[in-house]
Amino acid sequence: MEESLKKSGVASIGALLTALLVTPLEVAKTRLQAQIPTTSVLSTRTTLATYCYCTHYSFSSGLMDHLVSKAQTNLFPTPIEAGSHHLHPDCPVHAPPVKLRGTAHALSHIIRVEGVGALYAGLSPMLLIAIPSTVFYFTSYDLLLSKARKDTPQLAPIAPFFAGGIARCIAATVVSPLELIRVRMQAHANAGGFAYVVKQSLNEGFFSLWRGLAPTLARDAPFSSIYWSCFELLKKNLTNKFIDSEYPPAQIRLGIAFVSGASAGTVATILTQPFDVIKTKRQIQLFSATELPSMSMKSMMIDIVKHEGFGGLMTGLSARVAKVAPACAIMISTYEAGKQYLGVE
């Protein structure tokens, strides 16, 4: 129990540092995945994957901009009330005024239009997610891996694959509601504060807070399995290679953890990117979620390929790799350093 508490504390510190460093890249990735494809804006045919209608009026006084909900004003009916569904290319809530072309463009556009603070949209739920998610994830992984290696040593080589997947399923299910809130806060400019987005989400029903859990698990479970398998393999090979190095063992261990974490994170990210795109699209249903039935993961994947091409399944990959690789490296290095300092394995 004492070792588990120490590991939990160390993992929590690493998670907080990681969240502060990578949130801007997470915002850029989410914006890239959330924007409406140009082909859908220009087409008269809408689909559940690309559906959007303008839910707010935008007013500008010259000094500041205001968003007023059509539902709150009761002056004009929404498209749902009027019986007509259509896309609005200039919707101030659902679509940016310009087409975001990549990670760098998304970051520069957000800073220029919304200010630096917008890069940290969703930071509050991100920080709330960091501690419980990391505690469940890392402690579960260590316990499962240790038990597997002790009880079934003949299966030790594949133990990280199963331990990582199971641990991630546990952590993802526990923090899924906070993850949903974070995505919705980051997806659009002026999405609202934490309390407002929570209230809007609860209006859809309590269990709607777990919307997107299936694609989340479809992404996170294989990601975790691939990540830990690659990490343990790279760690073992690099340790054997540098075992007789002239550098201090502690520095070698941290360096190996950093390189192994970044490399394993990159491989796992590329292989699971389509599921990340689907997860984001499933969760981003801010104001029109109750009017539209949900699509299955398979149907949404087919629809994305049909309207955006196979490249649509890899939207936001550069931002996600730029976020995940250093995040994995920082997280696992902090975890290893903390365990060294506290004398636990």
LUMPA-187106 format. One record per atom (N, C-alpha, C): residue in three letters; x, y, z. Coordinates in pm, whole numbers, padded with zeros to 5 digits, always signed. Layout:
N
ALAXYZ/...
END
This chain:
345
MET+00082-00120+00000/MET+00000+00000+00000/MET+00086+00126+00000/GLU+00195+00122+00079/GLU+00284+00238+00085/GLU+00349+00265-00050/GLU+00393+00157-00116/GLU+00454+00174-00248/GLU+00354+00226-00350/SER+00230+00179-00342/SER+00127+00225-00435/SER+00098+00373-00416/LEU+00096+00418-00291/LEU+00071+00559-00262/LEU+00186+00646-00315/LYS+00309+00598-00298/LYS+00425+00672-00348/LYS+00420+00681-00501/LYS+00388+00570-00565/LYS+00379+00569-00711/LYS+00268+00663-00759/SER+00156+00664-00687/SER+00045+00750-00725/SER+00083+00897-00716/GLY+00156+00932-00609/GLY+00200+01071-00593/GLY+00295+01113-00703/VAL+00390+01027-00735/VAL+00487+01057-00841/VAL+00417+01070-00976/ALA+00326+00978-01005/ALA+00253+00982-01132/ALA+00168+01107-01144/SER+00111+01151-01034/SER+00026+01271-01035/SER+00108+01396-01068/ILE+00227+01406-01013/ILE+00315+01520-01043/ILE+00349+01521-01192/GLY+00383+01405-01244/GLY+00415+01397-01387/GLY+00296+01433-01474/ALA+00177+01392-01433/ALA+00056+01421-01511/ALA+00027+01570-01512/LEU+00046+01638-01400/LEU+00021+01782-01393/LEU+00119+01858-01483/LEU+00245+01822-01478/LEU+00346+01887-01563/LEU+00314+01864-01711/THR+00275+01742-01744/THR+00243+01710-01882/THR+00123+01789-01932/ALA+00019+01798-01848/ALA-00103+01871-01888/ALA-00073+02018-01917/LEU+00010+02080-01835/LEU+00044+02221-01855/LEU+00122+02242-01984/LEU+00206+02146-02020/LEU+00292+02163-02136/LEU+00222+02131-02269/VAL+00130+02037-02269/VAL+00075+01990-02397/VAL-00067+02037-02426/THR-00131+02109-02334/THR-00269+02154-02358/THR-00284+02236-02486/PRO-00193+02332-02519/PRO-00209+02406-02646/PRO-00213+02316-02768/LEU-00132+02211-02771/LEU-00133+02119-02883/LEU-00261+02036-02886/GLU-00315+02005-02769/GLU-00441+01933-02763/GLU-00555+02019-02817/VAL-00552+02149-02784/VAL-00653+02242-02836/VAL-00644+02250-02988/ALA-00523+02262-03042/ALA-00504+02269-03187/ALA-00554+02142-03255/LYS-00524+02025-03198/LYS-00569+01898-03255/LYS-00721+01889-03256/THR-00783+01929-03146/THR-00928+01922-03136/THR-00995+02015-03236/ARG-00941+02136-03251/ARG-00999+02232-03347/ARG-00988+02179-03489/LEU-00875+02117-03523/LEU-00857+02062-03657/LEU-00958+01950-03685/GLN-00983+01867-03585/GLN-01076+01756-03603/GLN-01221+01801-03599/ALA-01249+01913-03532/ALA-01387+01957-03513/ALA-01441+02039-03628/GLN-01353+02100-03708/GLN-01402+02188-03813/GLN-01476+02110-03921/ILE-01569+02179-03985/ILE-01652+02117-04087/ILE-01573+02105-04216/PRO-01572+01990-04282/PRO-01502+01977-04409/PRO-01561+02070-04513/THR-01475+02130-04596/THR-01522+02222-04698/THR-01622+02156-04791/THR-01602+02029-04823/THR-01692+01960-04914/THR-01833+01950-04856/SER-01842+01942-04724/SER-01973+01931-04661/SER-02041+02067-04657/VAL-01963+02174-04638/VAL-02020+02308-04632/VAL-02082+02344-04766/LEU-02018+02303-04875/LEU-02062+02339-05008/LEU-02171+02246-05061/SER-02189+02133-04996/SER-02284+02034-05045/SER-02421+02055-04983/THR-02525+02021-05056/THR-02660+02030-05002/THR-02694+01909-04917/ARG-02614+01803-04930/ARG-02639+01681-04853/ARG-02559+01686-04724/THR-02626+01669-04612/THR-02557+01668-04484/THR-02560+01528-04427/THR-02466+01499-04342/THR-02460+01368-04277/THR-02445+01389-04128/LEU-02465+01283-04052/LEU-02454+01294-03907/LEU-02312+01326-03864/ALA-02215+01284-03944/ALA-02075+01308-03907/ALA-02036+01453-03933/THR-02102+01519-04030/THR-02062+01655-04068/THR-02173+01757-04043/TYR-02286+01713-03984/TYR-02401+01800-03966/TYR-02370+01916-03873/CYS-02419+02032-03907/CYS-02404+02148-03821/CYS-02504+02254-03864/TYR-02563+02323-03771/TYR-02641+02440-03805/TYR-02606+02551-03709/CYS-02626+02673-03751/CYS-02587+02787-03669/CYS-02685+02804-03554/THR-02640+02787-03433/THR-02728+02792-03316/THR-02724+02926-03245/HIS-02627+03012-03280/HIS-02610+03139-03212/HIS-02607+03255-03311/TYR-02650+03372-03265/TYR-02632+03496-03339/TYR-02503+03561-03291/SER-02429+03621-03383/SER-02304+03687-03348/SER-02320+03838-03367/PHE-02297+03916-03262/PHE-02307+04061-03266/PHE-02171+04122-03232/SER-02131+04224-03304/SER-02004+04291-03278/SER-02029+04440-03258/SER-01981+04493-03146/SER-01998+04635-03118/SER-01878+04716-03165/GLY-01779+04647-03221/GLY-01656+04714-03261/GLY-01550+04704-03154/LEU-01593+04687-03030/LEU-01500+04672-02918/LEU-01492+04528-02870/MET-01606+04460-02882/MET-01610+04321-02839/MET-01719+04247-02917/ASP-01706+04114-02919/ASP-01804+04031-02986/ASP-01893+03962-02885/HIS-02018+03939-02923/HIS-02114+03871-02835/HIS-02177+03756-02910/LEU-02199+03646-02840/LEU-02274+03533-02895/LEU-02404+03521-02818/VAL-02517+03523-02888/VAL-02648+03513-02826/VAL-02718+03389-02879/SER-02759+03300-02791/SER-02823+03176-02831/SER-02960+03203-02891/LYS-02990+03142-03005/LYS-03122+03156-03066/LYS-03229+03095-02976/ALA-03193+02988-02909/ALA-03290+02922-02821/ALA-03326+03010-02703/GLN-03230+03092-02656/GLN-03254+03178-02542/GLN-03330+03304-02578/THR-03311+03353-02701/THR-03376+03478-02739/THR-03523+03459-02772/ASN-03559+03340-02826/ASN-03696+03310-02865/ASN-03750+03405-02971/LEU-03661+03475-03039/LEU-03704+03568-03143/LEU-03728+03495-03274/PHE-03640+03400-03303/PHE-03652+03326-03427/PHE-03634+03178-03398/PRO-03700+03092-03474/PRO-03685+02948-03450/PRO-03550+02899-03498/THR-03499+02796-03432/THR-03378+02731-03479/THR-03415+02648-03601/PRO-03319+02603-03678/PRO-03349+02518-03793/PRO-03428+02394-03755/ILE-03402+02339-03635/ILE-03476+02221-03592/ILE-03623+02257-03575/GLU-03650+02371-03508/GLU-03788+02413-03485/GLU-03856+02448-03616/ALA-03782+02503-03710/ALA-03840+02542-03838/ALA-03855+02424-03932/GLY-03799+02311-03894/GLY-03814+02192-03976/GLY-03715+02184-04090/SER-03612+02270-04089/SER-03512+02265-04195/SER-03374+02251-04136/HIS-03296+02162-04191/HIS-03159+02140-04145/HIS-03064+02191-04253/HIS-02971+02274-04216/HIS-02877+02322-04316/HIS-02745+02357-04250/LEU-02644+02363-04330/LEU-02511+02400-04283/LEU-02494+02550-04296/HIS-02426+02608-04202/HIS-02397+02750-04207/HIS-02246+02767-04200/PRO-02180+02806-04310/PRO-02033+02809-04313/PRO-01972+02911-04219/ASP-02051+03008-04171/ASP-01996+03111-04083/ASP-02049+03099-03941/CYS-02095+02980-03906/CYS-02148+02960-03771/CYS-02042+02996-03668/PRO-02068+03092-03576/PRO-01965+03135-03480/PRO-01935+03033-03374/VAL-02018+02929-03361/VAL-01995+02827-03259/VAL-01929+02704-03319/HIS-01984+02656-03433/HIS-01943+02527-03485/HIS-01828+02530-03583/ALA-01802+02641-03645/ALA-01697+02641-03747/ALA-01614+02768-03741/PRO-01482+02760-03754/PRO-01398+02879-03756/PRO-01420+02954-03886/PRO-01394+03087-03889/PRO-01415+03165-04011/PRO-01318+03129-04122/VAL-01209+03061-04089/VAL-01113+03020-04192/VAL-01087+02871-04177/LYS-01042+02811-04286/LYS-01008+02669-04284/LYS-00871+02650-04222/LEU-00865+02577-04112/LEU-00737+02551-04047/LEU-00662+02446-04127/ARG-00537+02477-04162/ARG-00462+02394-04255/ARG-00363+02299-04187/GLY-00339+02319-04061/GLY-00243+02233-03991/GLY-00220+02282-03850/THR-00131+02215-03779/THR-00107+02247-03639/THR-00056+02389-03620/ALA+00046+02427-03695/ALA+00104+02561-03680/ALA+00001+02669-03714/HIS-00076+02647-03821/HIS-00178+02744-03860/HIS-00287+02754-03755/ALA-00326+02640-03698/ALA-00429+02640-03594/ALA-00382+02717-03472/LEU-00258+02694-03429/LEU-00205+02764-03313/LEU-00197+02915-03337/SER-00144+02955-03453/SER-00131+03098-03483/SER-00267+03164-03497/HIS-00364+03094-03558/HIS-00498+03150-03575/HIS-00566+03169-03440/ILE-00555+03071-03352/ILE-00617+03081-03220/ILE-00559+03199-03142/ILE-00427+03213-03145/ILE-00362+03323-03073/ILE-00404+03458-03130/ARG-00407+03467-03264/ARG-00438+03593-03330/ARG-00584+03636-03308/VAL-00675+03540-03314/VAL-00817+03573-03307/VAL-00871+03573-03165/GLU-00826+03477-03083/GLU-00885+03459-02950/GLU-00792+03493-02834/GLY-00663+03506-02864/GLY-00569+03536-02757/GLY-00498+03412-02707/VAL-00388+03433-02635/VAL-00307+03321-02585/VAL-00386+03234-02488/GLY-00475+03296-02411/GLY-00552+03220-02312/GLY-00635+03109-02374/ALA-00675+03126-02501/ALA-00757+03024-02566/ALA-00680+02894-02587/LEU-00547+02900-02586/LEU-00467+02779-02602/LEU-00480+02688-02480/TYR-00532+02741-02371/TYR-00549+02662-02250/TYR-00695+02639-02218/ALA-00780+02645-02322/ALA-00920+02610-02303/ALA-00929+02464-02259/GLY-01014+02440-02161/GLY-01028+02303-02112/GLY-00919+02261-02015/LEU-00836+02356-01970/LEU-00728+02318-01878/LEU-00782+02270-01744/SER-00892+02331-01697/SER-00947+02291-01567/SER-00990+02145-01566/PRO-01071+02098-01665/PRO-01100+01955-01663/PRO-00978+01870-01696/MET-00882+01925-01774/MET-00760+01852-01803/MET-00685+01821-01673/LEU-00677+01921-01584/LEU-00609+01901-01457/LEU-00688+01807-01367/LEU-00822+01816-01374/LEU-00904+01725-01294/LEU-00891+01582-01344/ILE-00870+01568-01475/ILE-00854+01435-01533/ILE-00718+01376-01497/ALA-00616+01463-01494/ALA-00478+01417-01483/ALA-00454+01327-01362/ILE-00496+01370-01245/ILE-00463+01296-01123/ILE-00535+01161-01115/PRO-00671+01158-01118/PRO-00734+01025-01107/PRO-00699+00931-01220/SER-00687+00985-01343/SER-00654+00901-01457/SER-00517+00838-01440/THR-00421+00920-01403/THR-00284+00870-01389/THR-00271+00773-01273/VAL-00338+00802-01162/VAL-00333+00713-01046/VAL-00387+00576-01083/PHE-00506+00573-01144/PHE-00565+00445-01185/PHE-00479+00375-01289/TYR-00429+00453-01384/TYR-00357+00395-01498/TYR-00224+00333-01457/PHE-00136+00412-01397/PHE-00002+00364-01367/PHE+00000+00259-01256/THR-00079+00281-01153/THR-00080+00182-01045/THR-00142+00051-01093/SER-00249+00060-01174/SER-00310-00062-01228/SER-00213-00136-01317/TYR-00141-00062-01402/TYR-00045-00125-01492/TYR+00066-00195-01414/ASP+00123-00127-01315/ASP+00231-00187-01237/ASP+00184-00313-01164/LEU+00064-00306-01105/LEU+00013-00421-01031/LEU-00016-00539-01124/LEU-00080-00510-01238/LEU-00112-00616-01333/LEU+00014-00678-01392/LEU+00112-00593-01425/LEU+00236-00644-01485/LEU+00314-00729-01384/SER+00323-00681-01261/SER+00396-00757-01157/SER+00331-00892-01132/LYS+00197-00893-01124/LYS+00126-01018-01098/LYS+00141-01116-01214/ALA+00134-01062-01337/ALA+00146-01148-01455/ALA+00286-01210-01462/ARG+00388-01131-01436/ARG+00525-01182-01441/ARG+00553-01282-01329/LYS+00485-01266-01216/LYS+00506-01356-01103/LYS+00430-01486-01120/ASP+00302-01476-01161/ASP+00217-01594-01170/ASP+00237-01673-01299/THR+00265-01602-01409/THR+00283-01670-01538/THR+00410-01619-01606/PRO+00527-01658-01554/PRO+00653-01608-01611/PRO+00673-01645-01757/GLN+00609-01752-01802/GLN+00624-01791-01942/GLN+00556-01692-02037/LEU+00466-01611-01984/LEU+00395-01511-02066/LEU+00451-01370-02044/ALA+00564-01359-01977/ALA+00623-01229-01944/ALA+00644-01139-02066/PRO+00688-01192-02183/PRO+00710-01104-02298/PRO+00586-01031-02348/ILE+00468-01094-02334/ILE+00346-01030-02383/ILE+00263-00968-02270/ALA+00312-00979-02147/ALA+00239-00925-02031/ALA+00214-00774-02044/PRO+00312-00692-02090/PRO+00286-00548-02102/PRO+00169-00515-02196/PHE+00150-00595-02300/PHE+00043-00572-02396/PHE-00093-00579-02327/PHE-00117-00686-02252/PHE-00246-00704-02187/PHE-00261-00615-02063/ALA-00155-00600-01986/ALA-00161-00515-01866/ALA-00189-00370-01904/GLY-00124-00322-02011/GLY-00146-00185-02055/GLY-00288-00162-02103/GLY-00342-00255-02181/GLY-00478-00241-02232/GLY-00583-00242-02122/ILE-00571-00334-02028/ILE-00668-00343-01919/ILE-00660-00220-01828/ALA-00539-00178-01796/ALA-00522-00061-01710/ALA-00583+00064-01773/ARG-00567+00077-01905/ARG-00621+00194-01973/ARG-00774+00192-01978/CYS-00832+00074-01993/CYS-00978+00062-01991/CYS-01035+00110-01858/ILE-00968+00072-01749/ILE-01013+00112-01616/ILE-01006+00264-01602/ALA-00891+00321-01635/ALA-00871+00466-01619/ALA-00964+00546-01710/ALA-00979+00504-01836/ALA-01062+00578-01932/ALA-01207+00579-01891/THR-01258+00469-01838/THR-01398+00462-01796/THR-01424+00555-01678/VAL-01331+00561-01585/VAL-01349+00643-01466/VAL-01353+00792-01500/VAL-01267+00838-01590/VAL-01255+00981-01618/VAL-01328+01023-01746/SER-01406+00934-01807/SER-01473+00966-01933/SER-01560+01092-01927/PRO-01638+01115-01821/PRO-01718+01239-01817/PRO-01633+01366-01821/LEU-01523+01367-01749/LEU-01435+01485-01751/LEU-01369+01501-01886/GLU-01337+01390-01951/GLU-01278+01395-02084/GLU-01378+01456-02184/LEU-01506+01420-02172/LEU-01609+01476-02259/LEU-01618+01627-02242/ILE-01618+01674-02118/ILE-01626+01817-02091/ILE-01505+01890-02148/ARG-01387+01830-02132/ARG-01265+01893-02183/ARG-01272+01910-02334/VAL-01313+01805-02405/VAL-01320+01812-02551/VAL-01418+01920-02595/ARG-01532+01928-02530/ARG-01632+02027-02568/ARG-01586+02170-02539/MET-01509+02189-02435/MET-01457+02321-02405/MET-01351+02363-02507/GLN-01276+02268-02559/GLN-01167+02299-02651/GLN-01211+02306-02796/ALA-01324+02244-02827/ALA-01361+02225-02967/ALA-01391+02354-03040/HIS-01448+02454-02973/HIS-01491+02574-03042/HIS-01460+02697-02958/ALA-01443+02807-03028/ALA-01424+02934-02959/ALA-01553+02968-02885/ASN-01540+03027-02767/ASN-01656+03070-02688/ASN-01751+02955-02656/ALA-01696+02837-02630/ALA-01780+02723-02596/ALA-01842+02738-02458/GLY-01785+02823-02375/GLY-01837+02843-02240/GLY-01743+02789-02135/GLY-01768+02827-02010/GLY-01685+02783-01899/GLY-01718+02641-01858/PHE-01642+02592-01761/PHE-01656+02454-01716/PHE-01797+02425-01665/ALA-01849+02512-01577/ALA-01982+02489-01519/ALA-02090+02492-01626/TYR-02077+02584-01722/TYR-02178+02595-01829/TYR-02180+02471-01916/VAL-02062+02422-01955/VAL-02056+02304-02042/VAL-02106+02181-01967/VAL-02078+02171-01837/VAL-02129+02059-01757/VAL-02282+02063-01755/LYS-02339+02182-01734/LYS-02484+02197-01731/LYS-02547+02158-01863/GLN-02488+02206-01974/GLN-02540+02173-02106/GLN-02533+02023-02133/SER-02425+01961-02087/SER-02409+01817-02109/SER-02509+01737-02027/LEU-02535+01780-01904/LEU-02630+01709-01818/LEU-02772+01720-01870/ASN-02800+01824-01948/ASN-02933+01838-02008/ASN-02963+01724-02104/GLU-02859+01658-02153/GLU-02877+01547-02245/GLU-02896+01414-02171/GLY-02887+01418-02038/GLY-02900+01296-01959/GLY-02768+01260-01893/PHE-02775+01199-01776/PHE-02655+01167-01698/PHE-02561+01075-01774/PHE-02616+00972-01837/PHE-02530+00874-01905/PHE-02472+00928-02035/SER-02522+01045-02080/SER-02463+01106-02199/SER-02320+01154-02170/LEU-02285+01164-02041/LEU-02149+01204-02004/LEU-02047+01099-02048/TRP-02094+00979-02077/TRP-02004+00874-02124/TRP-02012+00860-02276/ARG-02070+00961-02343/ARG-02074+00957-02489/ARG-01930+00958-02542/GLY-01903+00874-02635/GLY-01768+00867-02690/GLY-01678+00769-02617/LEU-01733+00699-02515/LEU-01649+00605-02440/LEU-01605+00489-02529/ALA-01697+00439-02614/ALA-01662+00325-02701/ALA-01545+00359-02793/PRO-01551+00472-02869/PRO-01434+00506-02951/PRO-01312+00544-02868/THR-01336+00594-02747/THR-01222+00625-02659/THR-01148+00497-02623/LEU-01225+00393-02584/LEU-01163+00265-02551/LEU-01102+00200-02675/ALA-01170+00219-02790/ALA-01117+00163-02914/ALA-00984+00227-02951/ARG-00965+00352-02908/ARG-00837+00420-02932/ARG-00738+00394-02821/ASP-00782+00411-02695/ASP-00690+00409-02583/ASP-00640+00270-02545/ALA-00727+00169-02555/ALA-00684+00034-02517/ALA-00573-00017-02609/PRO-00591-00014-02742/PRO-00480-00056-02828/PRO-00360+00037-02818/PHE-00386+00169-02799/PHE-00274+00262-02783/PHE-00188+00220-02664/SER-00255+00194-02552/SER-00183+00158-02431/SER-00110+00025-02447/SER-00177-00072-02512/SER-00114-00202-02533/SER+00010-00189-02621/ILE-00004-00113-02731/ILE+00109-00092-02821/ILE+00219-00013-02752/TYR+00178+00092-02679/TYR+00277+00178-02612/TYR+00363+00100-02513/TRP+00297+00027-02423/TRP+00374-00042-02319/TRP+00456-00157-02376/SER+00404-00222-02479/SER+00482-00329-02543/SER+00609-00273-02605/CYS+00594-00162-02679/CYS+00711-00098-02742/CYS+00805-00041-02636/PHE+00747+00019-02533/PHE+00829+00080-02428/PHE+00915-00023-02358/GLU+00854-00131-02314/GLU+00928-00234-02240/GLU+01035-00298-02329/LEU+01003-00318-02458/LEU+01100-00377-02551/LEU+01218-00284-02573/LEU+01189-00155-02600/LEU+01296-00057-02621/LEU+01378-00038-02494/LYS+01312-00034-02382/LYS+01381-00016-02254/LYS+01478-00131-02228/LYS+01433-00253-02255/LYS+01518-00371-02234/LYS+01639-00369-02326/ASN+01615-00340-02455/ASN+01725-00339-02552/ASN+01826-00228-02524/LEU+01776-00108-02491/LEU+01866+00004-02462/LEU+01943-00017-02332/THR+01876-00079-02235/THR+01945-00108-02108/THR+02060-00204-02131/ASN+02037-00307-02211/ASN+02143-00403-02242/ASN+02257-00338-02319/LYS+02223-00241-02403/LYS+02324-00175-02486/LYS+02412-00081-02404/PHE+02350-00011-02309/PHE+02423+00091-02233/PHE+02453+00047-02090/ILE+02446-00083-02064/ILE+02467-00130-01927/ILE+02606-00100-01875/ASP+02704-00097-01964/ASP+02843-00071-01924/ASP+02886+00072-01955/SER+02790+00161-01968/SER+02820+00300-02000/SER+02896+00368-01886/GLU+02973+00471-01922/GLU+03051+00544-01822/GLU+02968+00643-01743/TYR+02844+00667-01789/TYR+02757+00761-01720/TYR+02695+00695-01597/PRO+02653+00776-01498/PRO+02590+00720-01377/PRO+02464+00640-01412/PRO+02439+00531-01343/PRO+02322+00446-01371/PRO+02189+00522-01368/ALA+02177+00617-01273/ALA+02052+00692-01262/ALA+02026+00774-01388/GLN+02130+00838-01442/GLN+02114+00919-01563/GLN+02083+00830-01684/ILE+02149+00716-01690/ILE+02124+00622-01800/ILE+01979+00576-01796/ARG+01931+00546-01677/ARG+01794+00497-01663/ARG+01692+00601-01707/LEU+01716+00726-01669/LEU+01625+00833-01708/LEU+01630+00859-01858/GLY+01751+00856-01914/GLY+01765+00877-02058/GLY+01695+00769-02139/ILE+01710+00646-02094/ILE+01645+00533-02161/ILE+01493+00547-02152/ALA+01443+00586-02034/ALA+01299+00603-02017/ALA+01246+00713-02108/PHE+01321+00823-02121/PHE+01278+00936-02204/PHE+01269+00895-02352/VAL+01376+00833-02402/VAL+01379+00793-02544/VAL+01276+00684-02571/SER+01266+00586-02484/SER+01170+00477-02504/SER+01027+00528-02499/GLY+00999+00620-02407/GLY+00865+00675-02395/GLY+00824+00754-02518/ALA+00914+00840-02568/ALA+00884+00921-02686/ALA+00864+00834-02810/SER+00951+00735-02828/SER+00943+00648-02945/SER+00817+00561-02943/ALA+00790+00502-02829/ALA+00672+00417-02816/ALA+00544+00499-02834/GLY+00542+00620-02780/GLY+00426+00706-02794/GLY+00399+00744-02938/THR+00505+00770-03015/THR+00489+00805-03156/THR+00430+00690-03236/VAL+00482+00570-03216/VAL+00432+00453-03289/VAL+00284+00428-03256/ALA+00250+00431-03128/ALA+00113+00405-03086/ALA+00017+00512-03136/THR+00064+00636-03142/THR-00021+00746-03188/THR-00058+00729-03334/ILE+00039+00699-03418/ILE+00013+00684-03562/ILE-00085+00570-03588/LEU-00069+00460-03518/LEU-00153+00343-03543/LEU-00297+00361-03494/THR-00320+00450-03398/THR-00454+00466-03341/THR-00520+00598-03377/GLN-00460+00677-03467/GLN-00514+00809-03501/GLN-00658+00806-03553/PRO-00699+00713-03640/PRO-00839+00712-03687/PRO-00940+00708-03574/PHE-00911+00632-03469/PHE-01004+00622-03357/PHE-01009+00753-03277/ASP-00899+00826-03276/ASP-00898+00955-03208/ASP-00988+01055-03281/VAL-00985+01053-03414/VAL-01070+01141-03494/VAL-01217+01109-03469/ILE-01252+00981-03470/ILE-01390+00941-03448/ILE-01436+00977-03307/LYS-01350+00956-03210/LYS-01382+00990-03071/LYS-01416+01138-03059/THR-01334+01224-03118/THR-01358+01368-03110/THR-01490+01406-03176/LYS-01516+01351-03294/LYS-01640+01384-03365/LYS-01763+01336-03291/ARG-01752+01223-03223/ARG-01866+01171-03146/ARG-01896+01259-03026/GLN-01793+01315-02966/GLN-01813+01393-02844/GLN-01854+01537-02871/ILE-01817+01589-02987/ILE-01848+01729-03017/ILE-01988+01739-03075/GLN-02086+01749-02988/GLN-02224+01769-03028/GLN-02282+01869-02927/LEU-02230+01988-02930/LEU-02257+02085-02824/LEU-02404+02119-02807/PHE-02468+02166-02914/PHE-02603+02216-02900/PHE-02705+02139-02983/SER-02658+02050-03069/SER-02752+01979-03155/SER-02755+01830-03126/ALA-02694+01789-03015/ALA-02679+01646-02988/ALA-02813+01575-02969/THR-02909+01641-02902/THR-03034+01573-02870/THR-03124+01556-02991/GLU-03100+01633-03096/GLU-03187+01624-03213/GLU-03142+01517-03311/LEU-03022+01465-03296/LEU-02969+01374-03397/LEU-02931+01240-03335/PRO-02965+01131-03399/PRO-02923+01000-03350/PRO-02773+00981-03369/SER-02715+00897-03286/SER-02572+00875-03294/SER-02539+00774-03404/MET-02424+00794-03467/MET-02376+00698-03566/MET-02284+00598-03498/SER-02281+00478-03551/SER-02186+00380-03501/SER-02047+00420-03547/MET-01946+00362-03482/MET-01808+00394-03520/MET-01781+00355-03664/LYS-01832+00239-03704/LYS-01810+00193-03840/LYS-01874+00287-03941/SER-02000+00327-03914/SER-02071+00417-04006/SER-02003+00552-04015/MET-01956+00603-03899/MET-01889+00733-03900/MET-01757+00726-03975/MET-01686+00616-03960/MET-01559+00600-04031/MET-01582+00597-04182/ILE-01685+00524-04226/ILE-01718+00517-04368/ILE-01758+00655-04420/ASP-01835+00729-04340/ASP-01882+00861-04381/ASP-01766+00960-04393/ILE-01671+00952-04300/ILE-01555+01041-04305/ILE-01472+01014-04430/VAL-01450+00885-04459/VAL-01373+00848-04579/VAL-01445+00896-04705/LYS-01577+00884-04708/LYS-01655+00921-04825/LYS-01647+01070-04853/HIS-01652+01154-04748/HIS-01658+01299-04768/HIS-01523+01370-04753/GLU-01430+01308-04682/GLU-01301+01373-04661/GLU-01184+01293-04716/GLY-01212+01171-04758/GLY-01104+01086-04804/GLY-01038+01014-04687/PHE-00946+00924-04720/PHE-00876+00851-04613/PHE-00793+00946-04525/GLY-00753+01059-04584/GLY-00678+01157-04504/GLY-00758+01213-04390/GLY-00892+01210-04402/GLY-00976+01261-04295/GLY-00963+01181-04167/LEU-00926+01053-04179/LEU-00908+00968-04062/LEU-00778+00998-03989/MET-00691+01077-04053/MET-00562+01111-03991/MET-00555+01259-03956/THR-00670+01328-03958/THR-00673+01471-03926/THR-00619+01495-03785/GLY-00531+01594-03774/GLY-00475+01628-03643/GLY-00360+01540-03600/LEU-00309+01455-03691/LEU-00202+01363-03653/LEU-00076+01436-03609/SER-00037+01541-03684/SER+00086+01612-03649/SER+00075+01674-03510/ALA-00043+01732-03480/ALA-00061+01792-03348/ALA-00060+01686-03238/ARG-00120+01570-03269/ARG-00125+01465-03168/ARG+00012+01404-03144/VAL+00090+01383-03250/VAL+00225+01332-03233/VAL+00311+01432-03157/ALA+00297+01561-03194/ALA+00374+01665-03126/ALA+00338+01675-02979/LYS+00216+01634-02946/LYS+00173+01636-02807/LYS+00210+01507-02735/VAL+00179+01394-02797/VAL+00192+01265-02728/VAL+00338+01226-02707/ALA+00423+01245-02807/ALA+00563+01203-02794/ALA+00632+01268-02675/PRO+00633+01403-02665/PRO+00696+01463-02546/PRO+00619+01435-02418/ALA+00486+01423-02428/ALA+00407+01394-02309/ALA+00445+01258-02251/CYS+00455+01158-02338/CYS+00495+01024-02292/CYS+00635+01026-02234/ALA+00726+01100-02301/ALA+00864+01107-02254/ALA+00872+01174-02117/ILE+00802+01287-02103/ILE+00804+01360-01976/ILE+00738+01279-01866/MET+00623+01218-01898/MET+00547+01143-01798/MET+00627+01025-01745/ILE+00682+00944-01835/ILE+00752+00823-01791/ILE+00885+00858-01726/SER+00950+00966-01771/SER+01076+01009-01708/SER+01052+01058-01566/THR+00947+01138-01549/THR+00911+01186-01415/THR+00877+01070-01324/TYR+00803+00974-01379/TYR+00763+00856-01301/TYR+00885+00776-01257/GLU+00979+00754-01350/GLU+01100+00678-01317/GLU+01186+00754-01217/ALA+01200+00886-01238/ALA+01282+00967-01146/ALA+01223+00966-01006/GLY+01090+00979-00999/GLY+01024+00978-00868/GLY+01041+00845-00797/LYS+01030+00737-00872/LYS+01047+00605-00810/LYS+01190+00586-00762/GLN+01286+00637-00838/GLN+01427+00630-00795/GLN+01446+00708-00664/TYR+01388+00829-00661/TYR+01405+00915-00544/TYR+01343+00853-00419/LEU+01225+00789-00437/LEU+01154+00733-00323/LEU+01196+00589-00295/GLY+01280+00532-00382/GLY+01329+00398-00359/GLY+01227+00288-00378/VAL+01138+00305-00479/VAL+01039+00201-00508/VAL+01056+00153-00651/GLU+01007+00034-00678/GLU+01016-00024-00813/GLU+00877-00052-00866/
END
